[in-house]
Amino acid sequence: MQKKKLTSEQIADAERLKSIYEAKKKSLDLTMQRIADEMDISLSALGHYFYGRNSLNTKAVSALAKLLQVDVSDISPSLDKELRQQSQSLQLSLTETQLQERVPVRLKVITDDGKVCTEPLGGYLRLDNSQLSSFGVQIIGTKLWPRVKSGEFLVVEPGRTCQPGDDVYVLLHGENQPLITMLMLDSGAGYTVSDYTSNRPSMLYKDNIRAIYPISAIVSPERFIPAASN
């Protein structure tokens, strides 16, 4: 049986994967063999993904994104869309009452060693979500201590307007990682925010901000239900 030829989009996925690996392998101390070992596949099977012999799938691209510390969309926009549709399908299978009793968790935000990186994290928090727009992120590390302890979750509310005094979840243009800080003042052109550790104010100009959402709650890990337990 003749092997199915990859589409131009699948070939582009492989090119993006190779480019990201080359750019990050030194800083992340990664080799092809280490990646293959982490994914529990052979080196030749991994090479087929990198060199466009086999197309990536949702399982492989999720594992690769985690190891390379990027979003799935950075490697494959189409597979990122597929994963999001799968998540939406799961939510559509729930009743409205069930949806209002759970806050979906999207990410794990790791703040150790002075750096911030993210990993996908599935599951939900047993918590009121009557607005149906809230989502949760787990914090790992001590950068936000004592405000947030390692392992706790933040509930982010995109549907609510930020007010001075709010903890906020900020996405900046050109940055993959979120900024979590306290909003002190809206000065029109930008926001004065405060770092949790030093309490020093700094300015975030609105032209540099993709989105800014208030954080409505800090939640203990006991309320988290992993995706496998859904």
C-alpha positions in Angstrom: 0.0 0.0 0.0 1.4 3.4 -1.0 2.2 5.7 1.9 -0.1 8.8 2.0 1.7 12.0 1.0 1.9 14.8 3.5 0.0 18.0 2.8 1.8 21.3 2.5 0.4 22.2 5.9 1.8 19.1 7.5 5.2 19.7 5.9 5.1 23.3 7.3 4.5 21.8 10.8 7.6 19.7 10.5 9.6 22.8 9.4 8.4 24.8 12.3 9.2 21.9 14.7 12.8 21.7 13.4 13.2 25.4 13.6 12.0 25.6 17.2 14.2 22.7 18.2 17.3 24.2 16.7 16.6 27.5 18.4 15.9 26.0 21.9 17.9 22.8 22.1 20.9 24.5 23.7 19.1 26.5 26.3 16.8 23.5 27.2 19.7 21.0 27.1 17.7 18.8 24.7 18.9 16.2 22.2 16.8 14.2 19.7 17.5 11.1 21.8 16.4 12.7 25.0 13.1 13.9 23.3 12.5 10.4 22.0 13.1 8.9 25.4 10.7 11.4 27.1 8.1 10.5 24.5 8.7 6.8 24.8 9.3 6.4 21.0 12.2 5.4 18.9 14.7 7.9 17.6 13.8 7.0 14.0 10.1 7.5 14.8 10.9 11.0 16.1 13.0 11.7 13.0 10.0 10.9 10.9 8.1 13.8 12.6 11.0 16.2 12.2 11.7 15.5 8.6 8.2 15.2 7.3 8.0 11.5 6.7 5.1 11.1 9.1 2.6 13.7 10.0 2.3 15.0 13.5 -0.8 14.1 15.6 -2.4 15.7 18.6 -0.6 13.4 21.1 2.8 13.9 19.6 2.5 17.6 19.1 1.3 18.1 22.7 4.3 16.2 24.1 6.7 18.1 21.8 5.2 21.5 22.8 5.7 20.6 26.5 9.3 19.5 26.0 10.2 22.6 23.9 8.2 24.9 26.2 6.1 26.4 23.5 2.4 26.5 22.6 1.0 23.8 20.3 0.0 26.6 17.9 3.7 27.5 17.5 4.3 24.1 16.0 1.0 23.3 14.3 -1.9 25.8 14.2 -4.2 23.2 12.7 -3.5 20.6 15.4 -3.9 23.4 18.0 -7.4 24.1 16.5 -8.2 20.3 16.6 -7.2 20.1 20.3 -9.4 23.1 21.1 -12.3 21.6 19.2 -11.9 18.4 21.2 -12.0 20.4 24.4 -15.1 22.2 23.3 -16.8 19.0 22.3 -16.2 17.7 25.8 -17.8 20.8 27.3 -20.8 20.6 24.9 -21.4 17.1 26.2 -22.0 18.5 29.7 -25.2 19.9 30.9 -25.4 23.6 31.7 -25.6 22.9 35.4 -22.4 20.8 35.2 -20.6 23.6 33.4 -21.6 26.1 36.0 -20.1 23.9 38.7 -16.6 23.6 37.2 -13.9 26.0 36.0 -11.8 24.5 33.2 -8.1 24.5 33.8 -5.9 25.5 30.8 -2.3 25.8 32.0 0.4 25.2 34.5 2.6 28.3 34.9 6.0 27.4 36.2 7.9 30.3 37.9 11.1 28.6 39.2 14.7 29.7 38.6 13.7 33.2 37.7 12.0 32.2 34.5 8.4 31.7 33.5 7.2 28.9 31.3 3.9 27.2 30.7 2.6 23.6 30.1 -0.8 22.5 29.0 -2.9 21.2 31.9 -6.3 19.6 31.5 -9.0 19.2 34.1 -11.3 21.5 36.1 -11.8 23.2 39.5 -14.9 22.3 41.5 -16.1 25.9 41.7 -18.9 28.2 40.6 -18.6 29.3 37.0 -22.0 30.9 36.3 -20.4 33.2 33.8 -19.1 30.2 31.8 -16.0 32.2 30.7 -13.7 31.7 33.6 -10.6 29.5 33.4 -8.0 28.3 35.8 -4.2 28.2 35.8 -2.0 26.4 38.3 1.1 28.2 39.7 4.2 26.1 40.4 7.1 27.9 42.1 7.7 30.7 44.6 7.8 33.8 42.4 4.2 34.8 43.5 4.7 33.8 47.2 3.4 34.8 49.7 0.4 35.9 47.6 0.1 32.6 45.9 1.6 29.3 47.2 3.2 26.8 44.8 0.5 24.3 43.6 -2.4 26.7 44.1 -4.7 27.8 41.2 -5.8 31.2 40.0 -9.3 31.7 38.5 -9.1 34.2 35.6 -12.3 36.0 34.5 -12.1 37.4 30.9 -15.7 38.6 31.2 -15.0 41.1 34.0 -13.4 44.6 33.8 -10.2 45.1 35.7 -10.2 47.5 38.6 -7.3 49.0 40.6 -6.3 46.6 43.3 -7.1 43.5 41.2 -4.6 40.8 40.6 -4.4 40.5 36.9 -3.4 38.0 34.2 -1.7 39.8 31.3 -0.8 38.6 27.8 1.7 40.8 26.0 2.3 41.1 22.2 5.3 39.0 21.2 5.3 37.0 24.4 4.1 33.4 24.9 4.2 33.5 28.7 1.6 35.3 30.8 2.5 38.0 33.3 0.7 37.8 36.7 0.8 41.0 38.7 -1.3 43.5 40.7 -3.0 46.4 38.9 -2.5 49.7 40.8 -3.6 52.5 38.4 -5.0 52.9 34.9 -3.3 56.1 33.6 -4.9 56.0 30.1 -1.9 55.1 28.1 -0.9 52.3 30.4 -1.3 50.5 33.7 0.9 50.9 36.7 1.4 47.4 38.2 3.2 46.1 41.2 5.5 43.1 41.4 4.6 40.7 44.3 8.2 40.1 45.4 9.7 43.6 45.4 6.4 45.6 45.5 8.1 48.0 43.0 5.7 49.7 40.6 6.3 49.5 36.9 4.4 50.6 33.7 2.7 48.4 31.2 1.8 50.4 28.1 -1.6 49.4 26.5 0.0 49.2 23.0 2.0 46.2 24.3 -0.9 44.4 25.8 -2.9 41.7 23.9 -5.3 41.0 26.8 -5.6 41.8 30.5 -8.0 39.8 32.7 -8.8 40.1 36.4 -8.1 37.2 38.7 -11.1 36.5 40.9 -9.9 33.8 43.2 -6.9 31.8 44.6 -8.0 28.2 44.9 -6.4 25.2 46.8 -5.3 22.2 44.8 -7.8 20.0 46.6 -10.5 21.4 44.3 -8.7 20.3 41.2 -10.0 17.3 39.2 -7.5 16.1 36.6 -8.7 15.5 33.0 -8.3 11.7 33.4 -10.9 11.8 36.2 -13.6 13.6 34.2 
